[in-house]
Amino acid sequence: MAQGYKSDGPGSGNGRDFDPNRTRGPPVQGNKTGGGPPSAPYNLMCQVTSQKEATVSWTLPSGQPIASVNCQLFELQEDSWIKIVEKNFGGGTQSVRATTGGPLGQYAVQVRADNQYGTGKPADIRLG
């Protein structure tokens, strides 16, 4: 089976870089006053569906409308991430199905939201 993504429905969860204390301090789930790139998607979750396939879901930041969602699949090596595939989805996309060429634990998905002001910061989650 070819490696890549297929869009699915919404979900929530916890990603590798998720900070449960994000509700403290200044707002982080939106844009700067006057516009700016969106914050990183949050609540990343990975649901394993087979040895080489998983569904990754997230919550999009609020604020300006999201124009598109960029997803990248990486193979994890000892000291680097090798990009396998990259694909853009519609602005309302909140999950993808990732199909890998090997065991899920060797892969990660990175997600970014785009709006009229630019590309937001990435959020990533390791599969498996």
N, C-alpha and C positions, 0 to 999 in steps of 0.2 A: 504494500500500500504506500502511496506517495506521502511525503511529509507535507504538512501544511495545516490550515485552519478551516473550520466551518463555523459560521455564526450560530449561536444558540440564544436562549432567553436569559433573563436577569438572575442575579444571585448576590450573596454577600459572604464575607469571611474575613480572613486575616492573612496578609502577605508578609514576606520576609522583612520588609522595611516599615511595616505598619506600627505606629506608635499609639498605644491605647490612651495616652495622655494628650492627644491632639486637640481635645476640647478646651485645654487650658491655654491662656495667652491669646494672641491675636487670631482672628479667623484664618483658617487654612483651606477651607473647602469652597473657594470662590476666586474671584479676581480682585486685583487691586482696584481701588476707586478710580474711575475714569477709564477702566479697561486694561487688559493685559492678558497674557497667556493663562490658561486655566491651571489650577493646582493639579497635582498628580491624582489619578484615580485611587480610591482607597477601598478598604474591606475586601482585598483580594482573597479568593478562595479557590482551591484546586480540588476537584472531585474526580478521582480515578475511575475510569470506565473499563479499562483493560490494561494489559501489561505495556502497551505502546500508545495508549490514548487517554486523554484527560480533558475535562471541561474546566476552564478557568473563567471565573466570574468576578465582577467588581462593581463598585458604585462610582458613578461619574460625579465630578465636582459640580457644585451649583454656581450660579452667577450668569455670565454671558452664555448664550446657546453654544453647545458643542457642535462643531461642523463635521468632524470626523474623529475616529479612534484608530490609532496606529498600534498594531501588534507585531511583535518580533519573537521568533522562536530561536533560542540559543542552545548550542550543545556546550556543556560545561566540561572544560579540561582542567588539568592541575592548576594552572595559574592564569587562565584566560577563558573568555566566552567567545565561541565561534558562531556568528550569525548564520542560521540555516535558511530562514525565510522571513520576509516582511510583507505585511498586507495592511491596507487601510479599509476600514468599515464605516458605515453610516454613523452619524453623531449620536444616535440613540442606542448603539450596540453596547451591551453590558456583559457579554460572555462570548467565548470562542471555544471550539473543540480543537485541541492540538493533537496531531498524530505524529509520532516520532519514529525514528529508524532504529531505536534501541530501547533499553530500559528507561522508564520515565525519570528516575533519579539522576540521570545524566543530562537533563534538559531544564530550561527555565523559559518563562514567557515574560516579556516586558510590555507594558501597556502605557500609552501616552494619549492625552486628549488634545485636540486642536480646536481653536476658535478663530474668529476674525483677526485676533491680535497675534497669533502665533501658536507654537507648539509648547505644551506644558511639560513639566518635569515627569520623568518616568516612574512607574511603580513596577516591581518585578516579584515573581514568585517561582520557586523551584517546584517542578512537577514531581509527583510520586511520594 
